[in-house]
Amino acid sequence: MKPIPIITYPWAPVAAARPRITKTGRAYTAAIQKKYRADMRAYISSLRLDMITDPVCVVIHFFFPHKKLRGWKSSRPDIDNLAKMTLDCIAWTEWGTKIKRGILADDSQVVQLICTKKYCTSAIWDRPRTVVFVREPDTDGHQESERHLRKIKQLRNELDELRRTK
């Protein structure tokens, strides 16, 4: 896989939300979502990066505007909705055609996803942004998850034995 540069989208992150429904039953997407999606897609296509078709690991860091709090942001928006919006923007097809315009051929090729949500510091240079890094998946991550599943199975067996003995 060719190395992909770190993509820094220099605006505050926006999460993907469900479509809103009007009283008449018409569904619509919020304006802030439409603008963010269009701007991020335009930004990514302006980078003119080669498309990746291999399985990938995507690392995303979301930095939110500075508040009195510092460090990790544990409030809304949910990190899965933030990741969904970002992945939709880096892997997108021109609507109604089969023209691929994103970095990834499809977001289903993401096999590992690492996300963080933080507040910016009070430094002038530290601005709200989304930082995306696409790389090859870790092979040891697969081994780690297998080890974790074996441990869970072992604990379940021990619990079953305790239940049987009582």
N, C-alpha and C positions, 0 to 999 in steps of 0.2 A: 504494500500500500504506500502511495506517495505521501510524504509528510504534509499535513495541513497546518497552516499557521493558526495561531490562537486568534479567534474572532472576538473582538470587543465591541459590542453594540452599545453605543454611548448614551442610552436613555434609560430611565427607570423601568424595571420589569413590569409586565402586565400579564395577568393570568388568563387562561382560557376559561370561559364560563359557558353555562348552558344558554341556548337561545332564549330570549324573553318572549312571552306571549302577550299580545294586546287583548283588550276586552272583546274584540271582534274575532279573535282566534288566529290572527296573523303572527307568524314567528319572525323575530328580527334579532340581529346581533348588535350588541352595544357599540356605539360610535368609537369609544376609546380602543376597543378590541380591533375594530376594522382598521383604524389608523395605525395602531402599533404593528399589526400583521403586515399591512401594505408597506410601511416604512422599513420594517426589518427585512422583508423580502427584497425590497429595492436595494437596501444596503448590502445584503448578501450577494445578490446578483451582480452588483457593481464591483465586487471583489474578483470576479471572473476566475473562480477556483474550479479545478477539475472535479467531476462527479466521482464519488466513491460507490462501488457496488459490492464490496466485501463486507462481512460482519464487522461492526465497529463498537468501540466503547466511547461514549460521549460524556464528557465532564462539563458540568454547567455550574457557574457561580453567579448567584443573583445578589446584587448590592442595592440596598434600598436607601432612600434619603435619610440623612443623619437626623436622629432625634436625640433626646436626652439620654436614651438608652444606647448602649454600645454592645458590640459583639453579635451573638446569634439572634436572629429574628424568629421568634417562635409564635407569632400571631399570623393572622390572615394576610395575604392569600396563601392557600395551600400549595405546598411545593410540587405536588403532582400536576396541578393545573398550570403552574408556571412552566414546568418541564414540557407539558403537552403543547403549549403555545410555541415554545422555542423549537421543539422537534418538528412541529408542523411548518414552521418557517424555514428551517434548514433543509427539509425534504419536502418540496412542493412541486406540483404539476400545474401548469397553466390550466385553469378551470375550463372544462369542455373540450380540451385537446389532450394530446399525449406528450406535449412538450415539457420536458423536465427542466427545471430552472434552479433547483437547489443544489446543495453540496452532496446530499445523500439521494440515492435513487428512490428509496422509500424508507420511512421511519421504522418499518418492521425489521430492518437489518441491524438495529441497535440491540446488541445482546447484553451490554452492561451500561448502566446509567448511574452516574455519580452526581449528586446535586447538593449544593449548600445555599443557605439563605442567610445573609448577614446585613447589618447596618453599615453604612459608610462611616469612616472616622470623621472627625471635625476638620481634618486637613483640607485645604483649598483644592488640592489636586485630586482628592478622593471624591469622585462623583458617582451618582447612581448609574448602574450599568449592568449588562449581562455579558459574561465572559464564557465563551464556548470553546472547548478543545475536543477535537475528534482524533482518536488514536486507535491502534489495534487493541483488541480485547486482551485482558490478562489471562494467561493460562493457569496461573496459580489461584486466581479468583474462583475458577471452576473447581479446583481441588479443595479450596477452602469451603465452598458450599457443599461439596460432597462429604467432607469431614463433619460439617455441621449437621447434615441430614443423618449421618451415621450415629452421631451423638444423641440426636432426638430419638431415633429408633431405639437406642440402648436405654435411654431414660424411660421410654414407653414400656419396654419389656420389664424393666425393674419395677415400674409402677403396677403393671399387671401381676407380677409375682407377689407383690405386697398385698394386693387385693385378694388374690387366691388364698394366701396364708391366713387372712383374717377371718 
